[in-house]
Amino acid sequence: MRFGQFLLPPRHIFYRTPLSAAFVNLRPIVPGHVLVMPKRIVTTMEELSEDEYIDMWKSVRQVQTALRQHYTTDRNTTDKD
């Protein structure tokens, strides 16, 4: 799987759906720094189908819940490029 120009090592991908994936940031800024992305590469989020968009944001919610439990925190940051 690719993230832009980067080939992601399979061991970095810890969450998958048919349309989305989450992986450990290759250069994490803080513990738990992960990225959730659609599997199909697009330039902007507007290019995602409705199913891809919904699946990605549901994935964000699932990953946030898991991170919150693992790192025992009540804070997270969500950003979209």
MARBA-3410 file (N, C-alpha, C, O; in Angstrom, 1 decimal):
81
0.9,-1.2,0.0,0.0,0.0,0.0,0.9,1.2,0.0,2.0,1.3,0.6 ~ 0.4,2.2,-0.7,1.2,3.5,-0.8,0.5,4.6,-0.1,-0.7,4.7,0.0 ~ 1.3,5.5,0.5,0.8,6.8,1.0,1.6,7.8,0.2,2.8,8.2,0.5 ~ 1.0,8.4,-0.8,1.7,9.3,-1.7,2.8,8.5,-2.4,2.6,7.5,-3.0 ~ 4.0,9.1,-2.3,5.2,8.5,-2.9,5.8,7.4,-2.0,6.7,6.7,-2.5
5.3,7.2,-0.8,5.9,6.3,0.1,5.2,4.9,0.1,4.0,4.8,0.1 ~ 6.0,3.9,0.0,5.5,2.5,0.1,5.5,2.1,1.6,6.5,2.2,2.3 ~ 4.3,1.8,2.1,4.2,1.5,3.5,4.6,0.1,3.8,4.1,-0.8,3.2 ~ 5.4,-0.1,4.8,5.7,-1.5,5.2,4.5,-2.1,5.8,3.8,-1.5,6.6 ~ 4.2,-3.3,5.4,2.9,-4.0,5.9,2.8,-4.0,7.4,1.7,-3.9,8.0
3.9,-4.1,8.1,3.9,-4.1,9.6,3.4,-2.8,10.2,3.0,-2.7,11.4 ~ 3.4,-1.7,9.4,3.0,-0.4,9.9,1.5,-0.2,9.8,0.9,0.6,10.5 ~ 0.8,-1.0,9.0,-0.6,-0.9,8.8,-1.3,-1.8,9.9,-1.2,-3.0,9.9 ~ -2.0,-1.1,10.7,-2.6,-1.9,11.9,-4.2,-2.0,11.8,-4.8,-2.6,12.6 ~ -4.8,-1.3,10.9,-6.2,-1.3,10.8,-6.6,-1.2,9.3,-6.0,-0.4,8.5
-7.5,-2.1,8.9,-7.9,-2.1,7.4,-9.4,-2.3,7.3,-10.0,-3.1,8.1 ~ -10.0,-1.7,6.4,-11.3,-2.0,5.9,-11.2,-2.2,4.4,-10.1,-2.0,3.8 ~ -12.3,-2.6,3.7,-12.2,-2.7,2.3,-11.8,-1.3,1.6,-11.3,-1.3,0.5 ~ -12.1,-0.2,2.3,-11.9,1.1,1.6,-10.9,2.0,2.3,-10.5,3.0,1.7 ~ -10.5,1.7,3.5,-9.6,2.6,4.3,-8.5,1.8,5.0,-8.6,0.5,5.1
-7.5,2.5,5.5,-6.4,1.8,6.3,-5.9,2.9,7.2,-5.9,4.1,7.0 ~ -5.3,2.4,8.3,-4.6,3.2,9.3,-3.2,2.7,9.5,-3.0,1.4,9.5 ~ -2.3,3.5,9.7,-0.9,3.1,9.9,-0.1,4.0,10.8,-0.5,5.2,11.0 ~ 0.9,3.5,11.3,1.8,4.3,12.2,2.6,5.3,11.3,3.1,4.9,10.3 ~ 2.6,6.5,11.7,3.3,7.6,11.0,4.8,7.1,10.9,5.4,6.7,11.9
5.4,7.3,9.7,6.8,6.9,9.5,7.7,7.7,10.3,8.8,7.3,10.6 ~ 7.3,8.9,10.6,8.1,9.8,11.5,7.2,10.4,12.5,6.8,11.6,12.5 ~ 6.8,9.7,13.5,5.8,10.1,14.5,6.3,11.3,15.3,7.5,11.4,15.7 ~ 5.5,12.3,15.6,5.8,13.5,16.4,5.6,13.2,17.8,6.3,13.6,18.7 ~ 4.5,12.4,18.1,4.2,12.0,19.5,3.8,10.5,19.5,3.4,10.0,18.5
3.9,9.8,20.7,3.4,8.5,20.7,1.9,8.4,20.3,1.1,9.2,20.7 ~ 1.6,7.4,19.4,0.2,7.3,19.0,-0.1,8.1,17.7,-1.2,8.2,17.3 ~ 1.0,8.7,17.1,0.8,9.5,15.9,0.5,8.5,14.7,1.5,7.9,14.2 ~ -0.7,8.5,14.3,-1.1,7.6,13.2,-1.8,8.4,12.1,-2.3,9.5,12.4 ~ -2.0,7.8,11.0,-2.7,8.3,9.9,-3.8,7.4,9.4,-3.5,6.2,9.4
-4.9,7.9,9.1,-6.0,7.1,8.5,-6.2,7.6,7.1,-6.3,8.9,6.9 ~ -6.3,6.7,6.1,-6.4,7.2,4.7,-7.4,6.3,3.9,-7.5,5.1,4.3 ~ -7.9,6.8,2.9,-8.7,5.9,1.9,-7.6,5.1,1.2,-6.5,5.5,0.9 ~ -8.0,3.9,0.8,-7.1,3.0,0.0,-6.9,3.6,-1.4,-5.8,3.5,-1.9 ~ -7.9,4.2,-1.9,-7.8,4.7,-3.3,-7.1,6.1,-3.2,-7.5,6.9,-2.4
-6.1,6.3,-3.9,-5.3,7.6,-3.9,-6.1,8.6,-4.7,-6.4,8.4,-5.8 ~ -6.4,9.7,-4.0,-7.1,10.9,-4.6,-6.3,12.1,-4.2,-5.5,12.1,-3.3 ~ -6.5,13.2,-5.0,-5.9,14.5,-4.7,-6.6,15.2,-3.6,-5.9,15.8,-2.7 ~ -7.9,15.2,-3.6,-8.7,15.9,-2.6,-9.8,15.0,-2.1,-10.2,14.0,-2.7 ~ -10.3,15.3,-0.9,-11.3,14.5,-0.3,-12.6,14.5,-1.1,-13.4,13.6,-1.1
-12.8,15.6,-1.9,-14.0,15.7,-2.7,-14.1,14.6,-3.8,-15.2,14.3,-4.3 ~ -12.9,14.0,-4.1,-12.9,13.0,-5.1,-13.3,11.6,-4.6,-13.5,10.7,-5.4 ~ -13.4,11.5,-3.3,-13.9,10.2,-2.7,-15.3,10.0,-3.0,-16.1,10.9,-3.0 ~ -15.7,8.7,-3.2,-17.1,8.4,-3.3,-17.7,8.6,-1.9,-17.0,8.7,-0.9 ~ -19.0,8.6,-1.9,-19.7,8.7,-0.6,-19.4,7.5,0.3,-19.1,7.7,1.5
-19.3,6.3,-0.2,-18.9,5.1,0.5,-17.5,5.3,1.1,-17.3,4.9,2.2 ~ -16.6,5.7,0.3,-15.2,5.9,0.7,-15.1,6.9,1.8,-14.4,6.7,2.8 ~ -15.8,8.0,1.6,-15.8,9.1,2.6,-16.3,8.6,4.0,-15.7,8.9,5.0 ~ -17.5,8.0,3.9,-18.1,7.5,5.2,-17.2,6.5,5.8,-17.0,6.5,7.1 ~ -16.7,5.5,5.1,-15.8,4.5,5.6,-14.6,5.1,6.3,-14.2,4.6,7.3
-14.0,6.1,5.6,-12.8,6.7,6.2,-13.0,7.3,7.5,-12.3,7.1,8.5 ~ -14.1,8.1,7.6,-14.4,8.7,8.9,-14.9,7.8,10.0,-14.7,8.0,11.2 ~ -15.6,6.7,9.6,-15.9,5.6,10.6,-14.6,5.0,11.1,-14.4,4.7,12.2 ~ -13.6,4.8,10.2,-12.3,4.3,10.5,-11.6,5.2,11.5,-11.0,4.7,12.5 ~ -11.7,6.5,11.2,-11.1,7.5,12.2,-11.6,7.3,13.6,-10.9,7.3,14.5
-12.9,7.2,13.6,-13.6,7.0,15.0,-13.1,5.7,15.6,-12.8,5.7,16.8 ~ -13.0,4.6,14.9,-12.5,3.3,15.5,-11.1,3.5,16.0,-10.8,3.0,17.1 ~ -10.3,4.1,15.2,-8.8,4.2,15.5,-8.7,5.2,16.7,-7.9,4.9,17.6 ~ -9.4,6.2,16.7,-9.4,7.2,17.9,-9.8,6.5,19.2,-9.1,6.6,20.2 ~ -10.8,5.6,19.1,-11.2,4.9,20.3,-10.1,4.0,20.8,-9.9,3.9,22.0
-9.5,3.2,19.9,-8.5,2.3,20.3,-7.3,3.1,20.8,-6.7,2.6,21.8 ~ -6.9,4.2,20.2,-5.7,5.0,20.7,-6.0,5.6,22.1,-5.2,5.6,23.0 ~ -7.2,6.1,22.3,-7.6,6.6,23.6,-7.5,5.6,24.7,-7.1,5.9,25.8 ~ -7.9,4.4,24.4,-7.8,3.3,25.4,-6.4,2.9,25.6,-6.0,2.7,26.8 ~ -5.6,2.8,24.6,-4.2,2.3,24.7,-3.4,3.4,25.4,-2.5,3.0,26.3
-3.5,4.6,25.1,-2.7,5.7,25.6,-3.4,6.4,26.8,-2.8,7.4,27.3 ~ -4.5,5.9,27.2,-5.3,6.5,28.3,-5.3,8.0,28.3,-4.8,8.7,29.2 ~ -5.8,8.5,27.2,-6.0,10.0,27.0,-7.4,10.3,26.6,-8.1,9.5,26.1 ~ -7.7,11.5,26.8,-9.1,12.0,26.4,-8.9,13.0,25.2,-9.9,13.7,24.9 ~ -7.7,13.1,24.7,-7.5,14.1,23.6,-7.0,13.5,22.4,-6.2,12.5,22.4
-7.3,14.1,21.2,-6.8,13.6,20.0,-6.9,14.8,19.0,-7.7,15.7,19.2 ~ -6.2,14.7,17.9,-6.2,15.7,16.9,-6.6,15.1,15.6,-6.0,14.1,15.2 ~ -7.5,15.6,14.9,-7.9,15.2,13.6,-7.6,16.3,12.6,-8.1,17.4,12.8 ~ -7.0,15.9,11.5,-6.6,16.9,10.5,-6.9,16.3,9.1,-6.7,15.0,9.0 ~ -7.3,17.0,8.2,-7.4,16.5,6.8,-6.6,17.3,5.9,-6.6,18.6,5.9
-5.8,16.6,5.0,-5.0,17.3,4.1,-5.7,17.4,2.8,-5.1,18.0,1.8
END
